[in-house]
Amino acid sequence: MTETAVGQQRRWIALMLLCVAQFVVVLDASIVNVALPTIGRALDFSEGNLPWVVNAYVLTFGGFLLLGGRVADLLGRRRMFMSGLVLFAIASLLGGLASTSGQLIAARAVQGLGAALLSPAALSIVTTTFADGAERNKALGVWGAVAGSGGAAGVLLGGVLTQSVGWQWVLWVNFPIGLAAAAITPTLIAESRADVQRRHFDFAGAVSVTAGLSTLVYAVLDANSAGWGSVQTVSLLAASAILLTAFVSIERRSRAPLMPFSILRIRTVTGANIVGLLTGGALFSMFFFISLYMQQVLGYSAIHAGLSYLPLALSIVVSAGVASALVTKVGFKPILATGMALIAAGLIWFSQISVHGSFVADILGPSLLAAVGLGLAFVPETIAAVSGVPDREQGLASGMINTTQQVGGALGLAVLSAISTSVIGTAHDPATLTRGFHDAFLAGAGIALLGLLATVTLIRTSDSDAHVRLAHATAAGQPAAG
């Protein structure tokens, strides 16, 4: 085997390693969903604090992704990937050992910080390892399949582990995987970083944006119980606005900002991130409310609910692979638009759920439709988000698309939970629950339709067409990957 062939094979093995790490990161945003009732009883959670088992992870993950991307660019992508893996693994171990609700929430927040270090580093390694064009599309197709299926696989695995060996294993499973992946990373991945004179990490920007987003999500989540016009809700929303305004001010004045607003001058990058925000909102809400419908209305056990996600997870994997091939032929814009339309159609179909429903009649069909849409959306969304971005800012661009998806998920779930709760109130009868879930699914469909509109209006057709030409050129010339 020639040296070039060995290098090619090594890159694809490295991609598998990066995808395993990303799979665990995405999976952990949803793996605890099915286990929440068990965790609540075991650690004596109040009903109001239980959602923070999910939100503590999602918010620190989303809030520190931009900082993680910048640190990876400046200090070294491989170094931050390995550091994030180790931190993530240790936090997972401690989370499973938690004996109080506060300990578990703290461990989940540290997990999110570890994920924020490793995830943008992993994606930027992918985009700097594989040449722009057909080869990178193929690599990002694999990446998109992993990212898209991680949420569904998390619910599936969470149900199996909770019912078979205990809720602690939904966290402990990450420990050996994380340490093993960190140990073999140096043999597969070379170090890379941006070539800059001065290193500046902008911690003030990271703290202000994370605090602002966390406050906003908490305000929305607690608004139904506190009242939308209450002093608490109004004060929290005002505090969030002040913190996010401070973030913008810090970024504009910083000599080395966490998020240079100049990158938003690339219209397709801006459009991709807006679509990513909306995709995250639709995705998180879909998994959350399907799980509740299956367990609270249809009476499914944790393992039954988890196994019901298997067709959805497999469909995302297949459609993401198809998307990576289609993007090379027709461009990322039409594939992304098709994906968002199918997600919206799937959520509208989900809104027709019945109190006396069944898996075949109410879950399987819309699951498959939405899954195909998600697979088609993730790949072109990621490609568009790094399109035209120089190598020195790949970590930033990677962090941005991860951030918008995660923040969109947290905000979307908060808003749709508020819509659902406004219908359900304190009732727990199946008919009332079904009406609340119906409204949430319809609102989720509206979010997906906004994503379709953003795709059509903000993603440049010329950029999409240029990507096709570049893919064909690189496929014909077979240049060496950087």
FIKEMAR-667459 format. One record per residue (C-alpha): y, z, x; residue number from 0; chain. Coordinates in nm, 4 decimals. Layout:
// FIKEMAR-667459
{r {Y Z X} NUM A},
...
END
This chain:
// FIKEMAR-667459
{r {0.0000 0.0000 0.0000} 0 A},
{r {0.3402 -0.1003 0.1431} 1 A},
{r {0.6183 0.1488 0.2092} 2 A},
{r {0.8220 -0.0076 -0.0758} 3 A},
{r {0.5300 0.0314 -0.3184} 4 A},
{r {0.4820 0.3929 -0.2123} 5 A},
{r {0.8525 0.4583 -0.2722} 6 A},
{r {0.8325 0.2964 -0.6158} 7 A},
{r {0.5281 0.5054 -0.7116} 8 A},
{r {0.6932 0.8226 -0.5820} 9 A},
{r {1.0030 0.7628 -0.7962} 10 A},
{r {0.7961 0.7332 -1.1121} 11 A},
{r {0.5992 1.0483 -1.0278} 12 A},
{r {0.9328 1.2241 -0.9707} 13 A},
{r {1.0452 1.0998 -1.3122} 14 A},
{r {0.7402 1.2640 -1.4685} 15 A},
{r {0.8360 1.5942 -1.3044} 16 A},
{r {1.1955 1.5684 -1.4268} 17 A},
{r {1.0756 1.4861 -1.7783} 18 A},
{r {0.8420 1.7870 -1.7858} 19 A},
{r {1.1372 2.0116 -1.7000} 20 A},
{r {1.3577 1.8484 -1.9627} 21 A},
{r {1.0788 1.8717 -2.2202} 22 A},
{r {1.0583 2.2494 -2.1704} 23 A},
{r {1.4377 2.2805 -2.1988} 24 A},
{r {1.4566 2.0865 -2.5275} 25 A},
{r {1.1428 2.2520 -2.6597} 26 A},
{r {1.2920 2.5993 -2.6105} 27 A},
{r {1.5769 2.5255 -2.8510} 28 A},
{r {1.3215 2.5013 -3.1343} 29 A},
{r {1.0029 2.6780 -3.0212} 30 A},
{r {1.1165 3.0158 -3.1567} 31 A},
{r {1.2015 2.8816 -3.5060} 32 A},
{r {0.8537 2.9302 -3.6511} 33 A},
{r {0.8173 3.2635 -3.4658} 34 A},
{r {1.1446 3.4135 -3.5970} 35 A},
{r {0.9934 3.6106 -3.8884} 36 A},
{r {0.7340 3.7642 -3.6527} 37 A},
{r {0.9964 3.8389 -3.3852} 38 A},
{r {1.2234 3.9960 -3.6452} 39 A},
{r {0.9527 4.2382 -3.7548} 40 A},
{r {0.8369 4.3170 -3.3997} 41 A},
{r {1.1821 4.3965 -3.2572} 42 A},
{r {1.3470 4.5269 -3.5747} 43 A},
{r {1.6112 4.2540 -3.5989} 44 A},
{r {1.8642 4.2664 -3.8789} 45 A},
{r {1.8752 3.9508 -4.0930} 46 A},
{r {2.2242 3.8739 -3.9629} 47 A},
{r {2.1246 3.8977 -3.5947} 48 A},
{r {1.8022 3.6949 -3.6148} 49 A},
{r {1.9720 3.3504 -3.5846} 50 A},
{r {2.1098 3.4599 -3.2462} 51 A},
{r {1.7618 3.4285 -3.0960} 52 A},
{r {1.8273 3.0538 -3.1318} 53 A},
{r {2.2061 3.0520 -3.0949} 54 A},
{r {2.2196 3.2629 -2.7751} 55 A},
{r {2.0158 2.9920 -2.6040} 56 A},
{r {2.1867 2.6904 -2.7571} 57 A},
{r {2.5418 2.8162 -2.6986} 58 A},
{r {2.5045 2.9176 -2.3338} 59 A},
{r {2.3120 2.5955 -2.2749} 60 A},
{r {2.5779 2.3787 -2.4395} 61 A},
{r {2.8716 2.5801 -2.3112} 62 A},
{r {2.7772 2.5696 -1.9424} 63 A},
{r {2.6354 2.2157 -1.9255} 64 A},
{r {2.9632 2.0676 -1.8027} 65 A},
{r {2.9805 2.3288 -1.5264} 66 A},
{r {2.6132 2.2655 -1.4464} 67 A},
{r {2.6775 1.8935 -1.4129} 68 A},
{r {2.9785 1.9465 -1.1861} 69 A},
{r {2.7979 2.2021 -0.9672} 70 A},
{r {2.5039 1.9606 -0.9327} 71 A},
{r {2.7365 1.6810 -0.8189} 72 A},
{r {2.9069 1.9051 -0.5608} 73 A},
{r {2.6338 2.1362 -0.4279} 74 A},
{r {2.3346 1.9072 -0.4614} 75 A},
{r {2.1363 1.7826 -0.7600} 76 A},
{r {1.7936 1.8828 -0.6301} 77 A},
{r {1.9170 2.2290 -0.5318} 78 A},
{r {2.0616 2.3000 -0.8776} 79 A},
{r {1.7569 2.1534 -1.0511} 80 A},
{r {1.5310 2.3952 -0.8614} 81 A},
{r {1.7681 2.6916 -0.9063} 82 A},
{r {1.7896 2.6265 -1.2798} 83 A},
{r {1.4097 2.6055 -1.3079} 84 A},
{r {1.3600 2.9409 -1.1346} 85 A},
{r {1.6309 3.1143 -1.3415} 86 A},
{r {1.4875 2.9639 -1.6616} 87 A},
{r {1.1346 3.0788 -1.5722} 88 A},
{r {1.2382 3.4367 -1.4889} 89 A},
{r {1.4485 3.4682 -1.8064} 90 A},
{r {1.1508 3.3439 -2.0094} 91 A},
{r {0.9280 3.6113 -1.8576} 92 A},
{r {1.1833 3.8848 -1.9306} 93 A},
{r {1.2326 3.7573 -2.2859} 94 A},
{r {0.8629 3.7950 -2.3599} 95 A},
{r {0.8740 4.1486 -2.2182} 96 A},
{r {1.1763 4.2471 -2.4341} 97 A},
{r {1.1331 4.5606 -2.6434} 98 A},
{r {1.4677 4.5491 -2.8277} 99 A},
{r {1.6656 4.2804 -3.0068} 100 A},
{r {1.9498 4.3073 -2.7537} 101 A},
{r {1.7158 4.2506 -2.4596} 102 A},
{r {1.5702 3.9382 -2.6189} 103 A},
{r {1.9115 3.7916 -2.7062} 104 A},
{r {2.0319 3.8578 -2.3487} 105 A},
{r {1.7214 3.6914 -2.2038} 106 A},
{r {1.7682 3.3889 -2.4286} 107 A},
{r {2.1306 3.3590 -2.3109} 108 A},
{r {2.0163 3.3599 -1.9456} 109 A},
{r {1.7520 3.1004 -2.0365} 110 A},
{r {2.0331 2.8835 -2.1700} 111 A},
{r {2.2274 2.9257 -1.8436} 112 A},
{r {1.9217 2.8164 -1.6437} 113 A},
{r {1.8789 2.5151 -1.8712} 114 A},
{r {2.2469 2.4266 -1.8244} 115 A},
{r {2.1936 2.4117 -1.4470} 116 A},
{r {1.8719 2.2092 -1.4448} 117 A},
{r {1.9205 1.9631 -1.7317} 118 A},
{r {2.2287 1.7661 -1.6145} 119 A},
{r {2.0950 1.7759 -1.2580} 120 A},
{r {1.7679 1.6219 -1.3778} 121 A},
{r {1.9366 1.3447 -1.5773} 122 A},
{r {2.1781 1.2601 -1.2959} 123 A},
{r {1.8809 1.2403 -1.0530} 124 A},
{r {1.7225 0.9883 -1.2916} 125 A},
{r {2.0379 0.7760 -1.3163} 126 A},
{r {2.1005 0.7767 -0.9400} 127 A},
{r {1.7334 0.7151 -0.8499} 128 A},
{r {1.6748 0.4107 -1.0702} 129 A},
{r {1.8887 0.0972 -1.0409} 130 A},
{r {2.1155 0.0161 -1.3340} 131 A},
{r {1.9513 -0.2413 -1.5590} 132 A},
{r {1.5921 -0.2942 -1.6722} 133 A},
{r {1.4435 -0.0324 -1.4369} 134 A},
{r {1.6843 0.2407 -1.5449} 135 A},
{r {1.6338 0.1457 -1.9111} 136 A},
{r {1.2607 0.1962 -1.8698} 137 A},
{r {1.3142 0.5340 -1.6990} 138 A},
{r {1.5631 0.6449 -1.9664} 139 A},
{r {1.3178 0.5275 -2.2320} 140 A},
{r {1.0669 0.7786 -2.0984} 141 A},
{r {1.3452 1.0400 -2.0774} 142 A},
{r {1.4540 0.9693 -2.4356} 143 A},
{r {1.0967 0.9989 -2.5645} 144 A},
{r {1.0651 1.3393 -2.4011} 145 A},
{r {1.4062 1.4636 -2.5215} 146 A},
{r {1.3503 1.3358 -2.8731} 147 A},
{r {1.0004 1.4758 -2.9147} 148 A},
{r {1.0781 1.8128 -2.7552} 149 A},
{r {1.2288 1.9591 -3.0724} 150 A},
{r {0.9305 1.8636 -3.2872} 151 A},
{r {0.6813 1.9716 -3.0211} 152 A},
{r {0.8606 2.3063 -2.9956} 153 A},
{r {0.8026 2.3819 -3.3623} 154 A},
{r {0.4395 2.2671 -3.3314} 155 A},
{r {0.3685 2.4755 -3.0213} 156 A},
{r {0.5632 2.7729 -3.1567} 157 A},
{r {0.3438 2.7869 -3.4650} 158 A},
{r {0.0195 2.7603 -3.2665} 159 A},
{r {0.1160 3.0241 -3.0074} 160 A},
{r {0.2647 3.2713 -3.2563} 161 A},
{r {-0.0422 3.2734 -3.4773} 162 A},
{r {-0.3052 3.2591 -3.2018} 163 A},
{r {-0.1842 3.4761 -2.9104} 164 A},
{r {0.1488 3.6317 -3.0179} 165 A},
{r {0.5199 3.5480 -3.0258} 166 A},
{r {0.5716 3.6539 -2.6616} 167 A},
{r {0.3855 3.3432 -2.5475} 168 A},
{r {0.6482 3.1088 -2.6904} 169 A},
{r {0.8548 3.2383 -2.3959} 170 A},
{r {0.5887 3.3210 -2.1373} 171 A},
{r {0.4526 2.9649 -2.1435} 172 A},
{r {0.7665 2.8559 -1.9540} 173 A},
{r {0.7092 3.0895 -1.6585} 174 A},
{r {0.4198 2.9157 -1.4785} 175 A},
{r {0.5496 2.5685 -1.5683} 176 A},
{r {0.8972 2.6428 -1.4308} 177 A},
{r {0.7788 2.7944 -1.1032} 178 A},
{r {0.5204 2.5205 -1.0429} 179 A},
{r {0.7774 2.2455 -1.1077} 180 A},
{r {1.0276 2.4102 -0.8700} 181 A},
{r {0.7598 2.4426 -0.5990} 182 A},
{r {0.6661 2.0724 -0.5950} 183 A},
{r {1.0195 1.9339 -0.6365} 184 A},
{r {1.1000 1.9076 -0.2598} 185 A},
{r {0.7956 1.6846 -0.2035} 186 A},
{r {0.9082 1.4291 -0.4628} 187 A},
{r {1.2888 1.4364 -0.4868} 188 A},
{r {1.5467 1.3863 -0.2117} 189 A},
{r {1.8727 1.5798 -0.2154} 190 A},
{r {2.1848 1.3963 -0.3355} 191 A},
{r {2.5443 1.4958 -0.4051} 192 A},
{r {2.8862 1.3463 -0.4585} 193 A},
{r {3.0901 1.2698 -0.1463} 194 A},
{r {3.4059 1.4775 -0.1970} 195 A},
{r {3.6452 1.6526 0.0390} 196 A},
{r {3.7142 1.9639 -0.1696} 197 A},
{r {3.4747 2.1633 -0.3879} 198 A},
{r {3.6127 2.3289 -0.6963} 199 A},
{r {3.3960 2.4476 -0.9853} 200 A},
{r {3.6508 2.5418 -1.2542} 201 A},
{r {3.4877 2.8604 -1.3819} 202 A},
{r {3.7943 2.9300 -1.5980} 203 A},
{r {3.7309 2.6055 -1.7833} 204 A},
{r {3.3606 2.6856 -1.8284} 205 A},
{r {3.4278 3.0342 -1.9630} 206 A},
{r {3.7048 2.9248 -2.2010} 207 A},
{r {3.5048 2.6370 -2.3541} 208 A},
{r {3.1893 2.8498 -2.3896} 209 A},
{r {3.3790 3.1407 -2.5474} 210 A},
{r {3.5669 2.9057 -2.7795} 211 A},
{r {3.2549 2.7279 -2.9030} 212 A},
{r {3.0595 3.0539 -2.9409} 213 A},
{r {3.3400 3.2070 -3.1455} 214 A},
{r {3.3607 2.8970 -3.3651} 215 A},
{r {2.9860 2.8966 -3.4369} 216 A},
{r {2.9826 3.2702 -3.5095} 217 A},
{r {3.2763 3.2331 -3.7477} 218 A},
{r {3.0992 2.9596 -3.9450} 219 A},
{r {2.7607 3.1354 -3.9444} 220 A},
{r {2.9034 3.4625 -4.0773} 221 A},
{r {3.1610 3.3086 -4.3141} 222 A},
{r {2.9398 3.3241 -4.6234} 223 A},
{r {2.8861 3.6995 -4.5925} 224 A},
{r {3.2355 3.7853 -4.4657} 225 A},
{r {3.4158 3.5333 -4.6884} 226 A},
{r {3.5839 3.2105 -4.5790} 227 A},
{r {3.9283 3.3570 -4.6462} 228 A},
{r {3.8540 3.6981 -4.4946} 229 A},
{r {4.0496 3.8464 -4.2054} 230 A},
{r {3.7378 3.8256 -3.9880} 231 A},
{r {3.6734 3.4544 -4.0474} 232 A},
{r {4.0389 3.3503 -4.0163} 233 A},
{r {4.0835 3.5601 -3.7004} 234 A},
{r {3.7697 3.4181 -3.5386} 235 A},
{r {3.8678 3.0595 -3.6200} 236 A},
{r {4.2162 3.1236 -3.4780} 237 A},
{r {4.0685 3.2794 -3.1625} 238 A},
{r {3.8381 2.9794 -3.1228} 239 A},
{r {4.1318 2.7389 -3.1562} 240 A},
{r {4.3303 2.9351 -2.8933} 241 A},
{r {4.0360 2.9390 -2.6474} 242 A},
{r {3.9644 2.5660 -2.6886} 243 A},
{r {4.3367 2.4875 -2.6521} 244 A},
{r {4.3371 2.6969 -2.3353} 245 A},
{r {4.0403 2.4928 -2.2099} 246 A},
{r {4.2319 2.1683 -2.2598} 247 A},
{r {4.5370 2.3156 -2.0851} 248 A},
{r {4.3267 2.4395 -1.7905} 249 A},
{r {4.1623 2.0993 -1.7535} 250 A},
{r {4.4922 1.9109 -1.7594} 251 A},
{r {4.6427 2.1319 -1.4858} 252 A},
{r {4.3398 2.1657 -1.2602} 253 A},
{r {4.3264 1.9589 -0.9406} 254 A},
{r {3.9474 1.9340 -0.9831} 255 A},
{r {3.8825 1.9839 -1.3556} 256 A},
{r {3.5445 2.0641 -1.5036} 257 A},
{r {3.5955 1.7735 -1.7405} 258 A},
{r {3.8342 1.5066 -1.6122} 259 A},
{r {3.9761 1.3526 -1.9277} 260 A},
{r {4.0014 1.0254 -1.7357} 261 A},
{r {3.6302 0.9693 -1.8031} 262 A},
{r {3.7148 0.9534 -2.1749} 263 A},
{r {3.9208 0.6409 -2.1065} 264 A},
{r {3.5865 0.4597 -2.0937} 265 A},
{r {3.5676 0.3942 -2.4671} 266 A},
{r {3.1920 0.3475 -2.4812} 267 A},
{r {3.1352 0.6802 -2.3011} 268 A},
{r {3.3649 0.8548 -2.5508} 269 A},
{r {3.1905 0.6853 -2.8438} 270 A},
{r {2.8452 0.7769 -2.7130} 271 A},
{r {2.9434 1.1430 -2.6868} 272 A},
{r {3.0866 1.1497 -3.0395} 273 A},
{r {2.7626 0.9938 -3.1668} 274 A},
{r {2.5700 1.2489 -2.9584} 275 A},
{r {2.7594 1.5332 -3.1268} 276 A},
{r {2.6674 1.3962 -3.4704} 277 A},
{r {2.3064 1.3201 -3.3748} 278 A},
{r {2.2639 1.6802 -3.2571} 279 A},
{r {2.3981 1.8095 -3.5885} 280 A},
{r {2.1535 1.5981 -3.7887} 281 A},
{r {1.8547 1.6699 -3.5611} 282 A},
{r {1.8788 2.0507 -3.5441} 283 A},
{r {1.9356 2.0837 -3.9176} 284 A},
{r {1.6374 1.8626 -3.9974} 285 A},
{r {1.3916 2.0710 -3.7947} 286 A},
{r {1.5380 2.3995 -3.9202} 287 A},
{r {1.5291 2.3203 -4.2913} 288 A},
{r {1.1932 2.1416 -4.2872} 289 A},
{r {1.0432 2.4559 -4.1294} 290 A},
{r {1.1980 2.6800 -4.3958} 291 A},
{r {1.0888 2.4491 -4.6790} 292 A},
{r {0.7283 2.4386 -4.5582} 293 A},
{r {0.6985 2.8151 -4.5089} 294 A},
{r {0.9214 2.9573 -4.7825} 295 A},
{r {0.8608 2.7056 -5.0641} 296 A},
{r {0.5249 2.5410 -4.9933} 297 A},
{r {0.3764 2.8615 -4.8495} 298 A},
{r {0.2541 2.7127 -4.5196} 299 A},
{r {0.1382 2.9452 -4.2411} 300 A},
{r {0.3113 2.9256 -3.9006} 301 A},
{r {0.0325 2.7144 -3.7503} 302 A},
{r {0.0151 2.4859 -4.0577} 303 A},
{r {0.3901 2.4275 -4.0412} 304 A},
{r {0.3708 2.3575 -3.6687} 305 A},
{r {0.0859 2.1070 -3.7010} 306 A},
{r {0.2765 1.9261 -3.9758} 307 A},
{r {0.5266 1.8141 -3.7096} 308 A},
{r {0.2648 1.6214 -3.5123} 309 A},
{r {0.3231 1.2803 -3.6826} 310 A},
{r {0.6986 1.3223 -3.6336} 311 A},
{r {0.6638 1.4041 -3.2625} 312 A},
{r {0.4292 1.1110 -3.1957} 313 A},
{r {0.6571 0.8702 -3.3844} 314 A},
{r {0.9570 0.9705 -3.1716} 315 A},
{r {0.7616 0.9048 -2.8518} 316 A},
{r {0.6491 0.5595 -2.9671} 317 A},
{r {0.9885 0.4518 -3.1020} 318 A},
{r {1.1712 0.5696 -2.7871} 319 A},
{r {0.9423 0.3482 -2.5810} 320 A},
{r {1.0188 0.0566 -2.8119} 321 A},
{r {1.3915 0.1336 -2.7860} 322 A},
{r {1.3917 0.1150 -2.4050} 323 A},
{r {1.2485 -0.2389 -2.4236} 324 A},
{r {1.4807 -0.3522 -2.7034} 325 A},
{r {1.7939 -0.2228 -2.5291} 326 A},
{r {1.7226 -0.4570 -2.2382} 327 A},
{r {1.6962 -0.7535 -2.4771} 328 A},
{r {1.9704 -0.6941 -2.7366} 329 A},
{r {2.1907 -0.4161 -2.5937} 330 A},
{r {2.2370 -0.0497 -2.6742} 331 A},
{r {2.4837 -0.0840 -2.9649} 332 A},
{r {2.2598 -0.2531 -3.2290} 333 A},
{r {1.9632 -0.0267 -3.1445} 334 A},
{r {2.1783 0.2879 -3.1707} 335 A},
{r {2.3257 0.1707 -3.5030} 336 A},
{r {1.9764 0.1036 -3.6404} 337 A},
{r {1.8600 0.4475 -3.5280} 338 A},
{r {2.1500 0.6302 -3.6961} 339 A},
{r {2.0934 0.4352 -4.0202} 340 A},
{r {1.7244 0.5331 -4.0238} 341 A},
{r {1.8065 0.9013 -3.9553} 342 A},
{r {2.0473 0.9002 -4.2509} 343 A},
{r {1.7866 0.7313 -4.4735} 344 A},
{r {1.5219 0.9844 -4.3703} 345 A},
{r {1.7493 1.2796 -4.4523} 346 A},
{r {1.8430 1.1296 -4.7901} 347 A},
{r {1.4698 1.0968 -4.8602} 348 A},
{r {1.4188 1.4599 -4.7525} 349 A},
{r {1.6816 1.5678 -5.0072} 350 A},
{r {1.4370 1.4665 -5.2821} 351 A},
{r {1.2047 1.7605 -5.1994} 352 A},
{r {1.0334 1.9293 -5.4922} 353 A},
{r {0.9488 2.2910 -5.5690} 354 A},
{r {0.5889 2.1803 -5.6282} 355 A},
{r {0.5883 1.9334 -5.3397} 356 A},
{r {0.3198 1.8427 -5.0904} 357 A},
{r {0.2985 1.7253 -4.7300} 358 A},
{r {0.2175 1.3647 -4.8211} 359 A},
{r {0.4713 1.3338 -5.1037} 360 A},
{r {0.7682 1.5247 -4.9587} 361 A},
{r {0.7341 1.5521 -4.5802} 362 A},
{r {0.5272 1.2765 -4.4171} 363 A},
{r {0.7270 0.9699 -4.5272} 364 A},
{r {1.0789 1.0948 -4.4514} 365 A},
{r {0.9522 1.2572 -4.1289} 366 A},
{r {0.8241 0.9235 -3.9997} 367 A},
{r {1.1424 0.7390 -4.1020} 368 A},
{r {1.3738 0.9957 -3.9405} 369 A},
{r {1.1498 1.0138 -3.6312} 370 A},
{r {1.1711 0.6396 -3.5721} 371 A},
{r {1.5479 0.6662 -3.6092} 372 A},
{r {1.5695 0.9520 -3.3588} 373 A},
{r {1.3570 0.7638 -3.1058} 374 A},
{r {1.5746 0.4546 -3.1434} 375 A},
{r {1.8957 0.6595 -3.1172} 376 A},
{r {1.8268 0.8830 -2.8167} 377 A},
{r {1.7638 0.6105 -2.5589} 378 A},
{r {2.0697 0.3866 -2.6225} 379 A},
{r {2.2855 0.6960 -2.6725} 380 A},
{r {2.1972 0.8192 -2.3223} 381 A},
{r {2.2392 0.4752 -2.1659} 382 A},
{r {2.5798 0.4278 -2.3301} 383 A},
{r {2.6919 0.7750 -2.2186} 384 A},
{r {2.6471 0.6908 -1.8488} 385 A},
{r {2.7439 0.3233 -1.8756} 386 A},
{r {3.0177 0.2284 -1.6302} 387 A},
{r {3.0328 0.5769 -1.4743} 388 A},
{r {3.0339 0.5839 -1.0898} 389 A},
{r {2.7492 0.7644 -0.9093} 390 A},
{r {2.9789 1.0468 -0.7954} 391 A},
{r {3.0358 1.1452 -1.1624} 392 A},
{r {2.6821 1.0933 -1.2961} 393 A},
{r {2.6289 1.4702 -1.3127} 394 A},
{r {2.9447 1.5078 -1.5205} 395 A},
{r {2.8480 1.2230 -1.7547} 396 A},
{r {2.4955 1.3613 -1.7884} 397 A},
{r {2.6330 1.7073 -1.8603} 398 A},
{r {2.8717 1.5670 -2.1220} 399 A},
{r {2.6049 1.3931 -2.3330} 400 A},
{r {2.3781 1.6978 -2.3127} 401 A},
{r {2.6723 1.9179 -2.4084} 402 A},
{r {2.7744 1.7143 -2.7111} 403 A},
{r {2.4160 1.7025 -2.8412} 404 A},
{r {2.3653 2.0779 -2.8015} 405 A},
{r {2.7077 2.1776 -2.9337} 406 A},
{r {2.6631 1.9329 -3.2212} 407 A},
{r {2.3323 2.0993 -3.2977} 408 A},
{r {2.4823 2.4485 -3.2996} 409 A},
{r {2.7844 2.3514 -3.5097} 410 A},
{r {2.5815 2.1309 -3.7446} 411 A},
{r {2.3277 2.4053 -3.8037} 412 A},
{r {2.6049 2.6587 -3.8658} 413 A},
{r {2.7817 2.4333 -4.1195} 414 A},
{r {2.4651 2.3240 -4.3014} 415 A},
{r {2.3310 2.6811 -4.3088} 416 A},
{r {2.6582 2.7857 -4.4706} 417 A},
{r {2.6196 2.5066 -4.7298} 418 A},
{r {2.2597 2.6069 -4.8004} 419 A},
{r {2.3402 2.9790 -4.8165} 420 A},
{r {2.6279 2.9196 -5.0597} 421 A},
{r {2.3681 2.7861 -5.3054} 422 A},
{r {2.0862 3.0298 -5.2292} 423 A},
{r {2.2863 3.3508 -5.1956} 424 A},
{r {2.0441 3.6446 -5.2031} 425 A},
{r {1.7840 3.4642 -5.4143} 426 A},
{r {1.4399 3.3944 -5.2708} 427 A},
{r {1.2723 3.2075 -5.5556} 428 A},
{r {1.1358 2.8609 -5.4657} 429 A},
{r {1.3604 2.6719 -5.7097} 430 A},
{r {1.6843 2.8170 -5.5692} 431 A},
{r {1.5672 2.7728 -5.2098} 432 A},
{r {1.4830 2.4092 -5.2803} 433 A},
{r {1.8298 2.3432 -5.4255} 434 A},
{r {1.9910 2.4955 -5.1152} 435 A},
{r {1.7760 2.2865 -4.8815} 436 A},
{r {1.8513 1.9767 -5.0904} 437 A},
{r {2.2251 2.0211 -5.0335} 438 A},
{r {2.1721 2.0816 -4.6615} 439 A},
{r {1.9668 1.7626 -4.6211} 440 A},
{r {2.2314 1.5591 -4.8049} 441 A},
{r {2.5039 1.7010 -4.5821} 442 A},
{r {2.2888 1.6200 -4.2783} 443 A},
{r {2.2592 1.2618 -4.4027} 444 A},
{r {2.6387 1.2504 -4.4234} 445 A},
{r {2.6594 1.3606 -4.0582} 446 A},
{r {2.4178 1.0824 -3.9582} 447 A},
{r {2.6238 0.8255 -4.1525} 448 A},
{r {2.9335 0.9386 -3.9626} 449 A},
{r {2.7312 0.8757 -3.6467} 450 A},
{r {2.6580 0.5227 -3.7683} 451 A},
{r {3.0285 0.4654 -3.8362} 452 A},
{r {3.1203 0.5971 -3.4906} 453 A},
{r {2.8623 0.3662 -3.3319} 454 A},
{r {3.0007 0.0588 -3.5053} 455 A},
{r {3.3670 0.1372 -3.4366} 456 A},
{r {3.3684 0.3124 -3.0965} 457 A},
{r {3.0863 0.1599 -2.8915} 458 A},
{r {3.2128 -0.1633 -2.7334} 459 A},
{r {2.9999 -0.4686 -2.8092} 460 A},
{r {3.1171 -0.6195 -2.4797} 461 A},
{r {2.9768 -0.3197 -2.2860} 462 A},
{r {2.6474 -0.3506 -2.4736} 463 A},
{r {2.6248 -0.7237 -2.3987} 464 A},
{r {2.7183 -0.6668 -2.0335} 465 A},
{r {2.4315 -0.4198 -2.0065} 466 A},
{r {2.1885 -0.6906 -2.1245} 467 A},
{r {2.3201 -0.9365 -1.8648} 468 A},
{r {2.2897 -0.6758 -1.5894} 469 A},
{r {1.9349 -0.5884 -1.6984} 470 A},
{r {1.8310 -0.9538 -1.6852} 471 A},
{r {1.9983 -1.0025 -1.3473} 472 A},
{r {1.8302 -0.6999 -1.1880} 473 A},
{r {1.4941 -0.7962 -1.3386} 474 A},
{r {1.5236 -1.1443 -1.1877} 475 A},
{r {1.6492 -1.0305 -0.8462} 476 A},
{r {1.4387 -0.7104 -0.8154} 477 A},
{r {1.6937 -0.5260 -0.5974} 478 A},
{r {1.6002 -0.1998 -0.4339} 479 A},
{r {1.6868 0.1077 -0.6304} 480 A},
{r {1.9369 0.3490 -0.4922} 481 A},
END
